[in-house]
Amino acid sequence: MYEYFHDLAFAVFPYIAGTVFLVGSLIRFEKSQYTWKSNTTQLMSGGQRFRWGINLFHIGIIALFFGHLFGLLTPTAVYTSLGLTAGAKQLLAIVAGGIFGAITLVGVVILLHRRMTDPRVRKTSYPMDSFILILLAAQLLTGLLTIPVSTGHLDGEVMQQISAWAQGLVTFQTGAAATIYDIHWIYKLHMFLGMLMFLVFPFTRLVHIWSVPYGYIWRAWQVVRARAV
């Protein structure tokens, strides 16, 4: 029975979540473009607390996203050819993940507290706004809880198992779920919550990630002058 639910969660559910993530985002963009925004509430309740929360959240979540992306999908042969051992990679993941995970969690807690306690912000919020922050907090907490477990085995073997699972999924290999069958349950909970986040992504304000104005990084300066009276 355990093996059945394990395969359901880590062999079938990832593809369901991924399909909903991509197709759902496309459908929402095509059918509900007026909801394709972050619904900022800064004008309702800004201040130092909001700025700290939003900045900590964005800095941390961007670092965690790219850290997980490269950490999971980089083949072992690539980083070992650069002189980075599996154990050193795991230690790097522990340190960087711990720092940026804590930064992001602080930001999420600030934003969640503000959303749930500020009357004006709460009045204009949707249930999914609070749900996604709670889900993010749970995801971050489980990620931080993997650190003490990881320090008990610094050989990098578990990290390689998780990477093999992720790479097996994206390359559509059968039996990918078997590679993580015997890892600690806290890793599996963290991974499942991550997939759940992809599943609900199209139904939340997170869709504005697709519309990040990357062009602002390299576009020419705009000079704004006051109109002569």
PyMOL commands that set and color helices and strands:
alter all, ss='L'
color gray80, all
select helices_A, chain A and resi 2-31+33-35+47-73+76-81+86-117+119-123+127-150+157-170+176-180+185-203+205-211+214-217
alter helices_A, ss='H'
color red, helices_A
deselect
rebuild
show_as cartoon
